[in-house]
């Protein structure tokens, strides 16, 4: 069996076990990259770690980033691990290969003043959903696909809570799909009173647009809906449209040119941790694993960390 053949069987297996459509699409793209190289034609029992090291070097020479090569390595390693379970391979030679290291990149965390300025600019834009979407992202730390997948049936304005149950993703084909949130973490998140009022006003706006089209807004309509396509609210805005709108917004706000849409999520997590919230509490709100959050934000000195440092310093100074 060739490596390309193994990858095909492995990806089919993952798809049958419920792996998401967008993830499978990414895996198949990697498999095509392997098939385009001579290593893809090699037999499982006739390949060694050096062959994969050389393959990674060829990928890098073609301009692929270290992070992308790491994804190749992860899929190949998982495929060989599955091959061992199936009795197709005696060892996982991929695990002995050395992919390129990915340098840790510093994350841009906007200031509260800059986030507020971006939201004010969003409120002045021609598209009312921009303010709603960006406010939700900043106020909850949700991912853009989760905000696009939010429906009014999952919003309780009286209790000031939202349920993140689904996410919207766009496949390479252009098809929009609804899937589980990343890490499959369905969660309830409280929202502040201002965000609640913005949502209330937006709901009334959507109802008025539907009425003008001679229909009623669906009770299960998307909060960030494409009312031009479907005035009932049954079609969500594409996630990439939010990214494009945010990029245009940053060009209009001084000092915001380097801020990405995903940085609103970093801003939320950072401000919560700086305010003394525990890692488990913040991880639960943003739908992430505690271990992942600890790795991403371990470099920051949060308030509890500074308080501990001050306490140790005081004891050293006092000799107690």
VEXZAZA-155542 format. One record per atom (N, C-alpha, C): residue in three letters; x, y, z. Coordinates in steps of 0.2 Angstrom, whole numbers, plus 5000, padded with zeros to 4 digits. Layout:
N
ALAXYZ
...
***
This chain:
320
UNK500449945000
UNK500050005000
UNK500450065000
UNK500350114996
UNK500750174995
UNK500450225001
UNK500850275002
UNK500750325007
UNK500050365005
UNK500050374998
UNK499450414996
UNK498850364997
UNK498850304996
UNK498350254998
UNK498150255005
UNK498650255009
UNK498550255016
UNK498150325018
UNK498350375016
UNK498050445017
UNK497350445015
UNK497150415009
UNK496450415007
UNK496050375012
UNK496350315014
UNK495950275019
UNK495850305026
UNK496350335028
UNK496350365034
UNK495850425035
UNK495850465029
UNK495450525029
UNK494750495028
UNK494550445024
UNK493950415024
UNK493650395031
UNK494150365034
UNK493950335041
UNK493750395046
UNK494150445046
UNK494050505050
UNK493350535048
UNK493250535042
UNK492550565039
UNK491950525042
UNK492050465041
UNK491550415044
UNK491450415051
UNK491950435055
UNK491950445062
UNK491650515064
UNK491450555060
UNK491150615061
UNK491550685061
UNK492250675058
UNK492650735058
UNK492250785053
UNK492350855055
UNK491950905051
UNK492150905044
UNK491650935040
UNK491750935033
UNK492350985031
UNK492451035035
UNK492951085033
UNK493651055035
UNK493651015040
UNK494250985042
UNK494450935037
UNK493950895035
UNK494150845030
UNK494350875023
UNK494050935022
UNK494250965016
UNK495050985016
UNK495251005022
UNK495951025023
UNK496350965023
UNK496150915025
UNK496550845025
UNK496650825018
UNK496150825014
UNK496150805007
UNK496650855003
UNK496650915005
UNK497150965001
UNK497850945003
UNK497950925009
UNK498650905011
UNK498750835007
UNK498350795007
UNK498450725003
UNK498650744996
UNK498350794993
UNK498450804986
UNK499150834986
UNK499450864991
UNK500150894991
UNK500550834992
UNK500450784996
UNK500850724996
UNK500850684990
UNK500250684986
UNK500250644980
UNK500650674975
UNK500750744975
UNK501150774970
UNK501850764971
UNK502050734976
UNK502750724978
UNK502950654977
UNK503550634976
UNK503750564975
UNK503650524981
UNK503650554987
UNK503650524993
UNK502950484993
UNK502450514990
UNK501750494990
UNK501650424987
UNK502150404982
UNK502150344979
UNK502550284983
UNK502850304988
UNK503250254992
UNK502750214995
UNK503050144996
UNK502650095000
UNK502750105008
UNK502250095012
UNK502250105019
UNK502950075022
UNK503050015020
UNK503649975023
UNK504249985020
UNK504250045015
UNK504950055011
UNK505050135012
UNK504950155018
UNK505050225019
UNK505250235026
UNK505750285027
UNK506050305033
UNK505950375035
UNK506150395041
UNK506150465044
UNK506450505039
UNK507050485036
UNK507450535032
UNK507050555026
UNK506650505023
UNK506250525018
UNK505750575019
UNK505450575025
UNK504950625027
UNK505350695029
UNK505950695031
UNK506350755033
UNK506450785026
UNK506650745021
UNK506850775014
UNK506150805011
UNK505650765012
UNK504950795010
UNK504850855013
UNK504850865019
UNK504750935022
UNK505250985020
UNK505850965018
UNK506251015015
UNK506051045008
UNK505750995004
UNK505551014998
UNK504951054998
UNK504451045003
UNK503951085004
UNK504151155006
UNK504651165010
UNK504851225012
UNK505151265006
UNK505551225002
UNK505851254996
UNK505351284991
UNK504751254992
UNK504151284987
UNK503851344990
UNK504051364996
UNK503751424999
UNK503251405005
UNK503151345007
UNK502651325012
UNK502951345019
UNK502451375023
UNK502751395029
UNK502851335034
UNK503251355039
UNK503351295044
UNK502751275047
UNK502251315048
UNK501551295051
UNK501251245047
UNK501251265040
UNK500951215035
UNK501251155035
UNK501951145035
UNK502251085035
UNK502151045041
UNK502051085047
UNK501851045053
UNK501151015052
UNK500651045048
UNK500051005047
UNK500150945043
UNK500550945038
UNK500750885034
UNK500950835039
UNK501450855043
UNK501750805048
UNK501250775052
UNK500750815055
UNK500250795060
UNK499750745056
UNK499550755050
UNK499150715046
UNK499450645045
UNK500150645042
UNK500450585041
UNK500650545047
UNK500750575052
UNK500850545058
UNK500250505061
UNK499750545060
UNK499050515062
UNK498850455058
UNK499050455051
UNK498950405046
UNK499350345048
UNK499950355049
UNK500350295051
UNK500150265057
UNK499950305062
UNK499750275068
UNK499150235067
UNK498650255063
UNK498050215061
UNK498250155057
UNK498750155053
UNK499050095049
UNK499250045054
UNK499650065060
UNK499850015065
UNK499249985068
UNK498750015069
UNK498149985072
UNK497749935068
UNK497849955061
UNK497549905056
UNK497949855054
UNK498649855057
UNK499049805055
UNK499449815048
UNK499349875046
UNK499649885039
UNK500449915040
UNK500649935045
UNK501349955046
UNK501549935053
UNK502149915054
UNK502449895060
UNK502649945065
UNK502850005062
UNK503050065066
UNK502850135063
UNK502850185067
UNK502650245065
UNK503250285063
UNK503550285057
UNK504150315055
UNK504150395055
UNK503450415054
UNK503350485054
UNK503550525060
UNK503350485066
UNK503550515072
UNK504250525074
UNK504650485070
UNK505450495071
UNK505750555066
UNK505250575062
UNK505550635057
UNK505450695061
UNK505850745058
UNK505850815062
UNK505550865057
UNK504950885059
UNK504650945055
UNK505051015057
UNK504951065053
UNK505251125055
UNK504851155061
UNK505251185065
UNK504951225071
UNK504551285069
UNK504051295072
UNK503651355071
UNK503751405077
UNK504051465074
UNK504251515079
UNK503551545082
UNK503551555089
UNK503051585092
UNK502951655091
UNK502351675088
UNK502251745086
UNK501951785092
UNK502151845093
UNK501751885098
UNK501151905095
UNK500651905100
UNK499951925098
UNK499851995099
UNK499452025094
UNK499252095095
UNK498652095099
UNK498652135105
UNK498052135109
UNK497952215109
UNK497352235106
UNK497152305106
UNK497052325113
UNK497052395113
UNK496852425120
UNK496152435120
UNK495852445126
UNK495152455127
UNK494852515123
UNK495352565123
UNK495152625119
UNK495052615111
UNK495552565109
UNK495552555102
UNK494952515100
UNK494752465104
UNK494252425103
UNK493552465103
UNK493552515108
UNK492952555108
UNK492852595102
UNK493452625099
UNK493452665093
UNK493252625087
UNK493452555087
UNK493252515081
UNK492552505081
UNK492252495087
UNK491552485088
UNK491152545086
UNK491352605088
UNK491052665086
UNK491052675078
UNK491552655075
UNK491652665068
UNK491152605065
UNK491052555068
UNK490652495065
UNK489952525066
UNK489752565071
UNK489052585072
UNK488852635067
UNK489452675064
UNK489352725059
UNK489352695051
UNK489452625051
UNK489552595044
UNK488852585041
UNK488852575035
UNK488152565031
UNK487852495033
UNK488252455035
UNK487952385037
UNK487852375044
UNK487252375047
UNK487052375054
UNK487352315057
UNK487352255053
UNK487652195056
UNK488352195059
UNK488752245056
UNK489452245058
UNK489552265065
UNK489152315068
UNK489152325075
UNK488952275079
UNK488452235077
UNK488152185081
UNK488652125081
UNK488952105075
UNK489452055075
UNK490052065079
UNK490352135078
UNK490952145081
UNK490852155089
UNK490352185091
UNK490152185098
UNK490152125101
UNK489752075098
UNK489752005101
UNK490451975101
UNK490851985096
UNK491551955096
UNK491951985102
UNK491852045103
UNK492252075109
UNK491952065115
UNK491352055116
UNK490952055122
UNK490951975125
UNK491051935120
UNK491051855122
UNK491651815121
UNK492051845117
UNK492651805115
UNK492551745110
UNK491951755107
UNK491751695102
UNK492151705096
UNK492151645092
UNK492451645086
UNK491951675080
UNK492251695075
UNK491851725070
UNK491251685067
UNK491451615066
UNK491051565064
UNK490451555069
UNK490651565075
UNK490051545080
UNK489551605080
UNK489851665079
UNK489451725079
UNK488951725073
UNK489251705067
UNK488851695061
UNK488351635062
UNK488451585066
UNK488051535067
UNK487451545073
UNK487551605076
UNK487051615081
UNK486351635079
UNK485851605082
UNK485151615080
UNK484751645085
UNK484251675084
UNK483851715089
UNK483551665094
UNK483451605092
UNK483151555096
UNK483651535102
UNK484251555101
UNK484851545106
UNK485051605109
UNK484551655109
UNK484651715112
UNK484151735117
UNK484251745124
UNK483751765129
UNK483951835131
UNK483651885128
UNK483751955130
UNK483551965137
UNK483051935140
UNK482751945146
UNK483351925152
UNK483651865150
UNK484151835155
UNK484851855153
UNK484851895147
UNK485551925145
UNK486051865144
UNK485851815140
UNK486251755139
UNK486151735132
UNK486651705129
UNK486651675122
UNK486951605123
UNK486651555119
UNK486951495118
UNK487351485112
UNK487951465112
UNK488351455106
UNK488351375105
UNK487851365100
UNK487751295098
UNK488051265092
UNK488151315087
UNK488351305080
UNK488851355078
UNK489151335073
UNK489651385069
UNK489551375062
UNK489651425058
UNK489551425051
UNK490251425048
UNK490351385043
UNK491051385039
UNK490951385032
UNK491451405028
UNK491351415021
UNK491851365018
UNK491651315014
UNK492151265011
UNK492451305005
UNK492951275002
UNK493351294996
UNK492851304990
UNK492351264990
UNK491851264985
UNK491351324985
UNK491451354991
UNK490951414992
UNK490351394996
UNK490251334997
UNK489651315001
UNK489751335008
UNK489151355011
UNK489151375018
UNK488851315022
UNK489151295027
UNK488951235031
UNK488851255038
UNK488451225042
UNK488351235049
UNK488651175052
UNK489051185057
UNK489451135061
UNK489451145068
UNK489651095072
UNK489751105079
UNK490251155080
UNK490251195086
UNK490851245088
UNK491451205088
UNK492051235087
UNK492651205088
UNK492751175095
UNK493051115095
UNK493151075101
UNK492451055103
UNK491951065099
UNK491251035101
UNK491051065108
UNK491251125109
UNK491051155116
UNK490451195115
UNK489851165115
UNK489151205116
UNK489151235123
UNK489051305123
UNK489051335130
UNK488551395130
UNK488451415136
UNK488051475138
UNK488451525140
UNK488351585137
UNK488751645139
UNK488351705141
UNK488551735146
UNK488151795148
UNK488351855144
UNK487951905143
UNK488151965139
UNK487952025143
UNK488352085142
UNK488252145146
UNK487552175144
UNK487352225148
UNK486752265146
UNK486752295139
UNK487352335138
UNK487352365132
UNK487352325126
UNK487752265126
UNK487652215121
UNK486952195120
UNK486652185125
UNK485952165125
UNK485452215122
UNK485552275123
UNK485152325120
UNK485352335112
UNK485952325110
UNK486152325103
UNK485852265100
UNK485752205103
UNK485452145100
UNK484752165099
UNK484452195104
UNK483652205104
UNK483552255099
UNK483952305098
UNK483752355092
UNK483852315085
UNK484352275085
UNK484552245079
UNK483952195077
UNK483652165082
UNK483152115081
UNK482552155078
UNK482352215081
UNK481852255078
UNK481952275071
UNK482552295070
UNK482752315063
UNK482652255058
UNK482852195060
UNK482752135055
UNK482052125054
UNK481652135059
UNK480952125059
UNK480652175054
UNK480852235054
UNK480652285049
UNK480852275042
UNK481452245041
UNK481652225034
UNK481252175032
UNK481052125036
UNK480652065034
UNK479952095032
UNK479652135036
UNK479052165035
UNK478952195028
UNK479552235027
UNK479552275020
UNK479552225014
UNK479752165015
UNK479852115010
UNK479152075010
UNK478752085015
UNK478052055015
UNK478051985018
UNK478551975023
UNK478551915027
UNK478751925034
UNK478751875038
UNK478951885045
UNK479651855046
UNK480051885050
UNK480651855052
UNK480551795056
UNK480951745054
UNK480851675057
UNK481151675064
UNK480751645069
UNK480951635076
UNK481651605076
UNK481851565071
UNK482551535071
UNK482951565066
UNK482851635065
UNK483251675060
UNK483951675063
UNK484451685059
UNK485151705061
UNK485151775063
UNK485551785069
UNK485651855071
UNK486051895066
UNK486551865063
UNK486951905058
UNK486751865051
UNK486151895049
UNK485851855043
UNK485951905037
UNK485951865031
UNK485951905025
UNK485251915022
UNK484951965024
UNK484251985023
UNK484151995016
UNK484652015012
UNK484552025005
UNK484351955001
UNK484751905003
UNK484651835000
UNK483951805003
UNK483851815009
UNK483251785012
UNK483051835018
UNK482551875017
UNK482251915022
UNK481951885028
UNK481851815027
UNK481651785033
UNK482151765038
UNK482751785036
UNK483351775041
UNK483651705041
UNK483451665036
UNK483751595036
UNK484451585033
UNK484751635030
UNK485451625027
UNK485851675031
UNK486451645034
UNK486951685038
UNK487351725033
UNK487651775036
UNK488251805033
UNK488851765033
UNK489251765027
UNK489851725027
UNK490351745031
UNK490651705035
UNK491151725040
UNK491751775037
UNK491951755030
UNK492451795027
UNK492251865026
UNK491551875025
UNK491251945024
UNK491451985030
UNK491351955036
UNK491551995042
UNK492252015043
UNK492651965041
UNK493351985041
UNK493552045036
UNK493252035030
UNK493352095025
UNK493052165028
UNK492552155031
UNK492252225034
UNK492652245039
UNK492952205043
UNK493352225049
UNK493952255046
UNK494252225041
UNK494852255038
UNK494752325036
UNK494252335032
UNK494052405030
UNK493952445036
UNK493652425041
UNK493552465047
UNK494252485050
UNK494752445050
UNK495352455053
UNK495752515049
UNK495652515043
UNK495952565039
UNK495652635040
UNK495052635043
UNK494752705045
UNK494952725052
UNK495152685056
UNK495252705063
UNK496052705065
UNK496252765067
UNK496952775068
UNK497252725073
UNK497852695071
UNK498152645075
UNK497852575075
UNK497452565071
UNK497052495071
UNK497252455065
UNK497752485061
UNK497952445054
UNK498152375055
UNK498452365061
UNK498752295062
UNK498352245066
UNK497752275067
UNK497252235071
UNK496852185067
UNK496852125069
UNK496452075065
UNK495752055069
UNK495352035065
UNK494652015068
UNK494751965074
UNK495151915073
UNK495251865078
UNK495551895085
UNK495951955084
UNK496251985090
UNK495652015095
UNK495052015093
UNK494552035097
UNK494451975102
UNK494551915100
UNK494551855104
UNK495151865109
UNK495751875107
UNK496251885111
UNK496151935116
UNK495851995114
UNK495752045119
UNK495252025124
UNK494751995122
UNK494351975128
UNK494651925133
UNK495051875130
UNK495351825135
UNK495851865139
UNK496251905136
UNK496751945140
UNK496451985145
UNK495952025144
UNK495652065149
UNK495352035154
UNK495051975153
UNK494751935158
UNK495251905163
UNK495751875160
UNK496351855164
UNK496651905168
UNK496751965165
UNK497052025169
UNK496552045174
UNK495952035174
UNK495452055179
UNK495452005185
UNK495851945184
UNK495851895189
UNK495451835188
UNK495051835182
UNK494651775181
UNK495151715180
UNK494951655182
UNK495351595182
UNK495351565175
UNK495951535173
UNK495951495166
UNK495351455165
UNK495151415169
UNK494551375168
UNK493951415166
UNK493851465170
UNK493251505169
UNK493251545162
UNK493851565160
UNK493951605154
UNK493851555148
UNK494151495149
UNK494151445144
UNK493451415142
UNK493051415148
UNK492351395147
UNK491951445143
UNK492051505144
UNK491751555141
UNK491851565133
UNK492551555132
UNK492751565125
UNK492751495121
UNK492551445124
UNK492551375121
UNK493151345119
UNK493651355124
UNK494351325122
UNK494551285128
UNK495051245127
UNK495351195132
UNK495851235136
UNK495751225143
UNK496251255148
UNK496951255146
UNK497151195143
UNK497851185141
UNK498051225136
UNK497651235131
UNK497751285125
UNK497751355127
UNK497351375132
UNK497351445134
UNK497951455138
UNK498151405142
UNK498751415146
UNK499451425142
UNK499451385136
UNK500051395132
UNK500051465128
UNK499451485126
UNK499351545122
UNK499551605126
UNK499251605132
UNK499351665136
UNK499851655142
UNK500251605142
UNK500751595147
UNK501251645148
UNK501351685142
UNK501851735142
UNK501651795145
UNK501051805146
UNK500751865149
UNK500851865157
UNK501051925160
UNK500951935167
UNK500351955169
UNK499851915171
UNK499251935173
UNK499251965180
UNK498651995182
UNK498652025189
UNK498751985195
UNK498551915194
UNK498751875200
UNK499451855200
UNK499751855194
UNK500451845193
UNK500851905196
UNK500651965195
UNK500952025198
UNK500852025205
UNK500252005207
UNK500152005215
UNK500551955218
UNK500751905215
UNK501151855218
UNK501851875219
UNK502051905213
UNK502751935213
UNK502851995218
UNK502352035219
UNK502352085224
UNK502352055231
UNK502052005232
UNK501951975239
UNK502651945241
UNK502951905236
UNK503651875237
UNK504151935238
UNK504151985234
UNK504552045235
UNK504552075242
UNK503952085244
UNK503752115251
UNK504052065256
UNK504052005256
UNK504251955261
UNK505051955261
UNK505351965255
UNK506051965254
UNK506352035257
UNK505952085256
UNK506152145259
UNK506152155266
UNK505552125269
UNK505452125276
UNK505852065280
UNK506052015276
UNK506351965280
UNK505851915283
UNK505251915281
UNK504751875284
UNK504551815280
***
